[in-house]
Amino acid sequence: MHQPAPHRRDDPASLYALVRAWPLGLICRAGAAGLAADHIPFLLDAEAGVLRAHVARANPLWREAANSGVLVVFHDSGAYVSPGFYPSKREHGKVVPTWNYAAVHVHGVLRAIEDRDWLSGLVGALTAEHEKHEPNPWRVGDAPPDFIEQMLGAIVGIEIRIGRIEGKWKASQNRSDADRAGVSRGLRARGDEASLRMAALVDEARRA
């Protein structure tokens, strides 16, 4: 990932927070037919330094990538930045559109896991994580045991030990403070959820 100095983010707390907030990762590998990618929700165990997930047994990922290096990409929704947000547009007009975003790349070696107890624990942990904000959280025990056993037989676990993790926060850090303030105002005026999140990142970068 190209990382100009103003956009580089190294502190683990920020990187892990983004992974937890946006857990649907894009896992990339060299497959039998060339480059391949899958969209998979991951569970981060920062203390152990691993990402965990499961895939359908029919997915060739777990066979093709077992014991080999993979890249997992996590990112927020980002936000379009209009040149009209910049006060400098009125001064000299030398501005162009761009897209702000935050992203984390995780590099590591993938391990495939077929152990039924491990899979059961992972499914329970993933369910608890993603159901925690629901008004009536679903639990694995809500489904018939024989059905859950059938489902566990149809998946394979994957665990990626984090060898390298890097982050990029593109939040207008390369612009003047006046332009950055203009980006924040423009995004907040737009008012949608993604724009408001990015405005907060721009403001955070201005304070750094």
N, C-alpha and C positions, 0 to 999 in steps of 0.2 A: 504494500500500500504506500503510495506517495504521501509523504508527511512533511510538508513545509514546517519549519520551526514554529511559527505562531500557532499552528493547528495541532501540534503533537500533544498527546495526553498520555502520561506515564503512570499516574498514581493508581494503584490497584483498586482502591475504594471506588473511584469513579468508574473504572472499567467494569468491575463486578456489578456495580449498581445498574449499569446499562444492560448487561446480560440478563440480570434478573427482571428488569422492567420490560425488556423486549426479547423474550426467551426463544422465539421462533428463529432458529439459526439456519443459515444456508451452508450446508456441508459440501465441500468441493473435493474431488478426487480424480485421479486418472483411472478411468474405467476401461472395461474390455473394448469398448467401441470409441475410446477417446475420453476427453474431458466430460465429467458428469457431475451433477449437483442435485441435492435433495433438500427439501424444506422440512425441518424436524424441530419440535419443541424440546429444549434441553433443560436439565436441572443442574445448576452449578453447585459444586461442593468446593468452596474456596479453601477451606481448611485442608482438604485432601489434595487440592490442586487438580481437580478433574471435572469434566463435563459428562453427564450421563443421559441416556435416552434409550428409546427402543424403536425398531423399525419392523415392518412386515417381513416375515420370513421369506416371502416371495421377492423382496427387494434385494437386488444383487449387491447392494452397498456393503453389507456386513461380510460377504465373502471376498469381494474384490479389494476392500480396503483393510482387511484384517492384518494387523501388525505392520501397517504402513502409514506414512504421513498423510495427514489431511489438513484442510483449512476450513474453519467454521467462521462465518461472517454474521455478526449481529449489528443491527442499526435501527435508529429511530425512524419516524416517518419523514423527518426533515421538513423544510419549507422553502418555497420559491422566494427569491429576493428580487424585487423589481428595481431597476435603476432609478425609478421615481422616488424611492425611499431616501436617496442620497442628496443632502444639501449641495454636494459638489456638482451634481448634475446641472444646477442652475448657474454655477460659477464657470464651468468649462465644458460640460457635456461629455467628457471623456470617461464614460461609465458604461458598463454592460450588465446584462442580467446574470444571475448565478443561483445556485441552490445550496443552502446551508443544511448541515446534517451532523450527526454524531455516529461514529461507527467503532466497533471493536473487532479485531481479527485475532482468532485463537489458532495457533499451530500446535499440532501434537500427533501422537501415534494412537491409532484406533485399536481397541481390543473388542472382539466379539464375545458375548457372554450368553450361554444357553441355559445356565443353571436356573431351575424353576423358582427356588427360594429367592435368589437375587432379583429375578424379574418381578416376583410378587412384591418384594419390598420397594422396588423402583416404581412400579405402577401405583402403589399406595402413596409414595412420597410425591410423585407427579400430580396425582389426584388432589392430595391435600393442598399442594402449592397453588394449583390453578382454580380450585373450588373455594378458596378461603374468603373470597369477597362476595360469593353468592349468598343470597338471603337464606336459601335452604341448601347447604352444600351436599352434593352427592358424594357418597362413600362407596368404595369397592364392595363392601358388605351389603349394599342395597341390591346388588344383582345376585341371581342364583349362583351358588358355588360351582355347579357343573358348567355353567355358562362362562364364568371367569376362568376356569381351568381350560376350557376350549379356546378362549381368547389368548391365554398365556402360551398355549401351544402354537399359536399363529404368529408370534413375535420373537425377535431376538434382541437382546440388549447390546448396547454399545457404550463403551467408556473411553474417553479421550483424555489422556494425561497431558496437562497443559505444559508444553515445552517453551512456548513463547506467546506473549500476549501484547498487543499494541493497540493504541487508540488514536482516533482522529476526531477532534471537535472543530468542525468548520463553522465558526460562529462570527464571521465578519472581523476576525482579529487583524486582518491585513488592511483594514480601512482606517481612516482617521476617526478620532473619537466622535466628531460631529456626525460623520456618516453612520457610525455604529449606533449612535443615539437615534438617528433617522430610521435605521432598520428596525430598531426596537419599537419605535412609534408606529411605523407602517405595519408591522406584524400584529401589534396589539389592536390597531384599528381594523385590520382584516377580521380578527376575532375568532377564527376557527381554532379548534383544540390544538392542531399541529403548529399553527402559527404562534399561538400563545406559549406553547412549550419552547419553541425556538427563541422567542423574545426573551424568555427567562434565561436561556443559555447565553444569548448575546449580552444581557445585562450582567450575568455572572462573569463573563470574560472581560467586560469593561472594568469590573471591580478588581480583577486579579492583578 
